[in-house]
Amino acid sequence: MRYLTLLLLPLAVYAAEAPDEYLAYQYNENVRIVLSNVECPKQYGGKRAAAQRIDKHYLKGCWTNDPTTKGNIKIQWIDGDTSTFPATNFYPAKE
């Protein structure tokens, strides 16, 4: 029983840090954009985002509510590009 506890402890720590909810947007048939509630590093600001391709490649970014337009999500991608999408495009998703 003690060994089982030691094996499950890392999973409990991960579950405690995992976001409760993700928001997803199926951008096209090959790409979905996922927003999490995990904070980005302070130099970037916002919360973590990723564009996930069907071939398992992804692009990281950070998202915020776009201050210039109400109801939009602005994503600053790690490669320097930015994207803005209506918040209504995103739906609750797991993983």
C-alpha positions in Angstrom: 0.0 0.0 0.0 2.9 2.4 0.8 4.3 1.8 -2.7 1.0 2.5 -4.3 0.8 5.8 -2.4 4.3 6.8 -3.7 3.3 6.0 -7.2 0.1 8.0 -7.1 1.6 11.0 -5.3 2.9 12.6 -8.6 -0.5 12.2 -10.2 -2.1 14.0 -7.3 0.3 16.9 -7.5 -0.3 17.2 -11.3 -4.1 17.1 -10.8 -3.8 19.9 -8.2 -1.9 22.1 -10.7 -3.9 21.2 -13.8 -6.4 23.7 -15.0 -10.0 23.0 -14.3 -11.2 23.9 -17.7 -9.9 24.4 -21.2 -11.6 26.4 -23.9 -11.2 25.2 -27.5 -11.9 26.6 -31.0 -11.8 24.3 -34.0 -10.1 26.8 -36.3 -10.1 24.5 -39.4 -10.1 20.7 -40.0 -6.5 20.4 -39.1 -6.0 23.0 -36.3 -7.7 23.7 -33.0 -6.8 26.5 -30.6 -6.9 25.8 -26.9 -6.9 28.3 -24.1 -6.1 27.4 -20.5 -6.3 29.2 -17.2 -2.6 28.7 -16.4 -0.7 31.9 -16.2 2.0 32.7 -18.8 5.4 33.9 -17.6 5.2 37.5 -16.4 7.2 38.9 -19.3 4.5 37.7 -21.7 1.4 38.3 -19.5 -2.0 36.6 -19.9 -2.7 32.9 -19.8 -1.4 30.0 -21.9 -2.7 29.2 -25.3 -1.7 26.7 -28.0 -2.6 26.0 -31.6 -2.6 22.2 -32.0 -2.3 20.6 -35.4 -3.7 17.2 -36.3 -0.1 15.9 -36.8 0.6 16.8 -33.1 2.7 19.9 -33.8 1.8 22.9 -31.8 2.5 26.6 -31.4 2.5 28.2 -28.0 1.1 31.6 -27.1 -0.5 33.7 -24.4 -4.0 35.0 -24.5 -5.8 38.0 -23.0 -9.2 39.7 -23.5 -8.6 42.2 -26.2 -8.8 45.6 -24.6 -9.6 47.4 -27.9 -12.7 45.3 -28.7 -15.1 43.8 -26.2 -15.8 40.1 -26.5 -12.6 39.2 -28.4 -9.7 37.1 -27.4 -6.2 38.2 -28.4 -3.4 35.7 -28.6 0.3 36.6 -28.8 2.0 33.7 -30.4 5.6 32.8 -29.4 6.7 33.4 -33.0 5.7 37.1 -32.7 2.4 37.0 -34.6 -0.9 37.9 -33.0 -4.4 36.7 -33.6 -7.8 37.9 -32.5 -10.9 35.8 -32.3 -14.5 36.3 -31.0 -14.8 34.8 -27.6 -18.0 33.2 -28.7 -16.0 30.9 -30.9 -14.5 29.1 -27.9 -16.3 26.2 -26.1 -15.5 24.3 -22.9 -13.4 21.2 -23.7 -11.4 18.6 -21.8 -7.8 18.1 -22.9 
